[in-house]
C-alpha cells in the first residue's frame, strides 16, 4: 500500500475514533443530565387509571402504595413511570393485553430515508411504554438510528451477536431459544430493544444466496421459509410484550420484505413533500411486484399484512416551488382513503432535534427540560399522542377482545 493511501486510511481511523468518543460523551451526558419524567395532577390520574388524586393519596396514606417522593420543602414532586406502573398493578388498571390475546407487531417502513420512520418508531415505543404497555423495539436498519435514539451506542453496545442477525440467518451457535439474550433494556422500565449493528447489512446478501440455493434445489418450502425469518425469530419473545415495533432499512430487499411479512400492521410514513410523495409511489410499486411473486408462489399461505399510510412532516404554511404541503396532504388522503390515518404528524423540528441529542422522546421529559419550550412540548405531545391513539384504536385494539369491547362502548367499532 502506498504511503499516501496509508495516511488517508489512518486519517479515517482517527475520525472514527473521534466520532465514537463524541457519541459516547453524548450518551453519558444524557444519562446523567436528563431527569425522569414526573407525572402530576391530572396526568397522574390518567396514567394511573383512577378517578381522582384522592384515590392515590388514600392508598399511600394507608400503606397500600409506597409513600410519594417529596422535595426539600416536603412537597410532592410527582410519580415516575416505575411508580405509575406500580399503581396500575395495584389498581388493576394496566392497559396491557390479556394473557391469551396476541401481541401486536407494528413496523414503520418506507423505502426512502428522511420520512420520520425511525423517529416515529421511537416515539410510538415511548408513548405506549409511558401509557403502561410492555414494548419491544427491534432495530433492523444497519444504520442503527433507533438503537442510538434510546441511548445505546451502535457497534459498541451492539454487534452481530447482539442483534437479530444470527437468528435471521439461523446461526447454529445461536439457536432460537436464546433470543432473549440479545434483548437490551432502555431508559424506560417497560421498553426493551433488540439493537442493530452494521453487520445487519450482510444479512441481505446472505438471504439472497439462500434464495438462489432454494431455486437450484427447486425447494418451495425452503424458499417460503426465507421470507419469514424475522417473524419466526420473534415468535416466542413477542409474548413477553404487548407491542413489538420494527424499524427497517429504507430500501427494498429480502430483509424489508421479512419485516413486512412479520408485521400485523405496516405503517408507511409519507412526508407531505413532493419528492417524498413521489418516492411513496415507488414504494407501492416495488412492494406490489414482490407481493405478486409471493402470492403466485404461495397464495394465502403467505398472508400480507394490513397496511396504512401516515402523513408526516406536515407544515401547511410552508410551500415549495411546485406544490404546498396542504395540497400534498389532500392528495394522500384522496388516494389512500380509509387506509390513510386521519391524524398527521406535523413538523416539530426543534423538539425532535433537541431531544435527539438527549436520546429521549417528547414523552420522556418534564416541561422545560432539554432546551424544549413548554409550549412546543405541549403541542408535540398532543400531536404524537393523537397519532398513536388512532393506531391503537384502528389497528391494535380491534384484535384484542378486551379492548374491542371498550371500542364498541365508545361507538368506534
N, C-alpha and C positions, 0 to 999 in steps of 0.2 A: 504494500500500500504506500502511495506517495506521502511525503511529509505534509504537503498541503491538505490532502484529504484527511490525514490523521488529525491535524489541527482542527479541521472543521467538525470532525466527529467528536473530538474532545470538547469543543465548544457546545455541541448539542448535549453532551453528557452533563456539562456544568449547568446548562439551562434546566435540564430535567431535575437535577438535584435542587436547584434554587426554587423552582416551582413547587417541588414537593415540600420543601421546608416552609414555604409561604402557606401552602394549603394546610399543613399540619398546625401552623400557628393560628390560622383562622379557626380550625376545628377546636383547638384548645381555648381560644378566646371565647367562642360561642358557648362552649360547655361551662366556662367559668363565669360568664357575664350575663347570661340570659336566665332570668328568674322564671320559674314555672308559672303558668297561668293560674290565677286565683279566681274561683267562682264566688260571686257575692250576690246578695239580693235576689232579684227575680231570675237572674241567670242560674243561681244555685238551686232555686226552687224547681226550675225547668229541668236542669241537669239531673237532679236527684229524683225527679218524677213524683214529687209530693205536692200537696195543695197549698202549703204555706211554710214560711220560715219557722213558725211556731212548732210545727211537727218535728223539724230537725233539732231545734233548741231543746224541746222537751226530752227527746231521745238522748241528747247529750247530757242533760241535767240528771236524768235517771240512770245514767251509766250504760245505756243500751248502745250508744255510739261513743267513740273516744271524744275527749274534750276538744274544742276548737282551738286552732292556732291563734295566739294573741301577740300583739306588738308590745313595745316597751311601755305604752300607755294603757296596757290591759284591754285593748280593743281588738275585735276580730279582724283578721287580715284575709278572710276568705278561705275556701277549701281548694286543695289541689285536686288534680284528676284522680290520684290514688284514693283520696278521701271521698270523692264523689262516687267512685266505683264501690267503695265500702258501703256507702249509703244506699246505692242501688241494690246491692246484695242484701242488705238488711231489710229494706222496704219492699223487696221483690219487684223492683221497677226496671230491671235491666232491659234494654232494647234488643238484646241478643235473640237469635232464633231459638226455637225449641230444639231439643236434642235430636229429634228424628227429622227435622227439616234440613233440606240440602243447603250446605254453604254455597254462596253465590260467587262466581268468578267473573270479574269485570276487567276487560282490557281497554286501555286507551291507546289507540293506534291510528297512525296515518303514515303514509309512505314519504312524508316530507318533514323536514325539521322546522322548528320555529313556529309550530302551531299550538303551543301550550300543552303539548302531550304530556311531558314529564311533570310539568308544573301542576296540571290538572290531576294527574295520578297522585302526586304528593299531597295536594290539598284535599282530595277526596279521602285518602287514607287518614289524614289528620282530623278531618271533620267527623268521619264515622267513629274513630277512636275516641275523640272528645265527647261524642254522643254516648259512649259506653260500650260500643261494639268491639269485638276482638278482630283485629285486622292483620293480614299478612300482605306485605308488599313483595313483589317479585320483579326484580330488575333484570330484564333480558336484552338491554341495549349495551353493547360493548363500551359505549362512551360513559356509561355508569352515572348519568346525571341524577337519577333517582337515588342511587346509593349515596352520592355526595350530599344530596339535599337533606338527608336525615342524619348527617354527621359522621358518616363512615368514609374513610379515605380509600378510594378505589385502588386496587392492586397493592395496598399495604394491609388494610383490614380485610381485603378480599383477594381471591386468587382463583385459578381454575378449580381447585379442590374445594373452595368455599364459595361456590356458585351453583346454579342449576346445570351447568355444562356437563359434568360427568354423568348426571342422571339422564340427560337428553341423549348422550352418546352411549348409554348403557355400559358404563365402565365397570368391569368385573370387580375392581378393587373398591368400588363404592356401590354396593347393592341398594335397591330401592328402600329397604327398611332403615337405612342410615340417614335418610334425607333430613331428619331433624337436626343432625349435626351441623348443617350449613345455615340454619336459621339463626339470625343475629337480633338482639334487642335493639331498640332505638331509644330516643329520648322520652317516648311515651310508654307507660307500663303495659298497655294492651295493644301496642303496634310493633310488630316484628318485621324483619326484612330478610329475604334471600338476596344477597348483594350480587352485583355484576362485576365482571373484570374484563380486561381487554381480550383475554383468551376466548371469550364467547364468540369473537369474530371467526374463530376456526371451526365453530360448530356448523356454520352454513356449508363450508367445504366438506366437512365430514358427512353431513346428511346427504349432500349431493352425490358423493361417492356411493353411499348406500343405495340411493335410488338407482344408480347405474347397475349396481350388483343385482338388485331385485329385478330389473328389466332383463338382464342377461339370464338370470335364473328362471325368468318367467314365473315369479312367485308373487301373486296378488296379495296374499296375506302379509308377506314381508313388506311389500310396497305400502299397504294401508297402514301398517303399524308405525311407519316413519312419520306420518302426519300427526300422530297422537302422542309423541314422546313427552311433550310438556304436560298434556292432560294426564297421562299415566303417572308421570313423576309426582304430580301434585295430588293424586287420587286419595292418598292416605292422610297426608299432613293437613290438607284443607279442612278436615273435620275438627281441627284444633281451633278453628276460627269461624267467624260469621261471614266475613267478606274477604276475598282474595283479590288483590289488584295487580294486574300485569302491565308493565310498561315495556313496549317493544321497540326495536330498532326502526328508524324511519327509512325503510327500504322494502322491496318485495323479494321474497325468497322462501325457503323452506322453514326457517325459524319464525318469521312473521306469520306464515300460514299455520304453524304449530300453535302460536299464540291465539290466533283467531279460533281455531278448532278446539282449543282448551277452554274457551270462554262460554259462559252462559249469555253474556251480553257484551257486544263490542260497541264502544263509544268512539266515534270518529270526530276528533276536534277539527273544526274548519274555521280558520280566521276569516273575518269578513273583509278581506282584502283581495283585490283582483287576481294577483299572481297565485296566491294560496288557494283561492276558489278554483282556479284552472287546474291546479295540481290534484284537487279532490276528484275531478273527472277522471284523471289518470289513475288514481287510486281505485275508483269503482271499476274502471275498465280492466285493469290488471287483475283485480280480485275476481271479477266475473270470469276471466279466462281460466284462472286456476280453479274456480268453483265448478265450472263446466267440466273440466278434466276430471276432477274428483267425482262429480255426480255421474259422469258417463262410466267411470270405472267401478264405483261402489254404490251408487244410488243413495237411498235413505240410510244406508249403513254408516255413512259419513254425514251426520246431521250438521247443517250450517247454523251458526248462532244467530240470535236476534241482533240486529244492527241499528244503531241510531246515530244521528248527526248532532253534534253540539257546536253551535256557532261560538267563536271565541274572538278575543281582541277587538270587541265592538266599540267603536267610537263615532257616534253619529255626527259629531261636529267636525270630524276630520275628513277631508276629501283628497283624492289624488288626481292625476291628470285625466283620468277617464271616467271613473265612477265612484260614487260615495260609498262609505261603509253601510249606510242605511239601505241603499239600493241593492247591495250585495246580500245583505241580510234578508231582504224581501225575496230575492231570487232563491236563496237557500230554502226558505220556508215554502215557497211555491213549488219547488222541485221535489223536496223530500217529504212535504206534507206532514202526515202524522208520525213519520219516522224522524222528525226533527224536534228536538227539545224546544219547548216554548220559552224557556229561560235562556238567556245568553250570558256569556262571561264578558264583561266589559274590560277595557284596558285599566289595569291597576299597576302601571309600571313602577311607580315609586314604592308602592307597598311590596310587590313581588321582588323587585330588585334589592331593596334594603333588607328584607327578611332572608333572601337567599344567602346573603353574607353571613347571617347568624344561623343558617341551617335550620330555619323554622318556617312554619306556615302562619298565616294570619290567625289561625285558631289556637295557636300555642303561646301567644304573647299577651301581656297585660296592656291596657290602654296607656299610650305614651311611651312604651318601651321600644327599643331597637330603631330609633330615629323614624318611627312611623307616627304620623299625627293621629290624634284620636278620631278626627272626622274621617280621614282616609281609611283607618282601620275599621270603623263602623260600617262604612259603605262597602268595603271589600267583604267583610263578614256577611253582610246581608245578601250580597250578590252571589258569592260562592255557596252559601247555605241554601239559597233558593234552588240553585242548580242541583246540588247533591240530594236535596229533599225530593226533587222531581224524579231523579234517578231511582231513589228508594221507592217512591210511590208507583212508578210506572214499570219498573223492571225487576225489583227485588221483592218487595212486599207481596205482590200477587203470587209469588212462588213459595211463600211461607204462609201456611194456613192460618196461623195465629195472628199474623199481621193483615192477611187478606180480609178477615172479618172486621178488623178496625177500619179498613178502607171502605168496606161496604157500609158501615155505620156513618161514614163521612160522605157517602154517595159518590165515591171515586171509581169504584168498580162495580 
